[in-house]
Amino acid sequence: MTTPLLLAFALMLVLEGAMPFIAPAAWRETFRRLTQFSDGQIRFVGLTSMLIGLALILILS
């Protein structure tokens, strides 16, 4: 169980690092806009991301 979890974490880091590496200005602008969201909007984005990830895990496993 540990190896797949570490591989998933490593893949997440690669994917998260791709945007700032490829397009740093767009990445900065995205986070500038994100700081203007209310707490509720940020929570909704986080919840949506988690639910999509969970659905993908359930579908693919």
SULBEL-V789644 format. One record per pair of residues at least 4 apart in sequence whose ideal C-beta (glycine too) atoms are under 6 Angstrom apart, sorted by the first residue. I is the first residue (numbers start at 1). GAP is how many residues later the second one is. If there is no record, write none. Layout:
BEGIN
i=I gap=GAP
i=I gap=GAP
END
This chain:
BEGIN
i=12 gap=4
i=17 gap=4
i=18 gap=4
i=19 gap=8
i=20 gap=4
i=20 gap=7
i=37 gap=4
i=37 gap=5
i=56 gap=4
i=57 gap=4
END
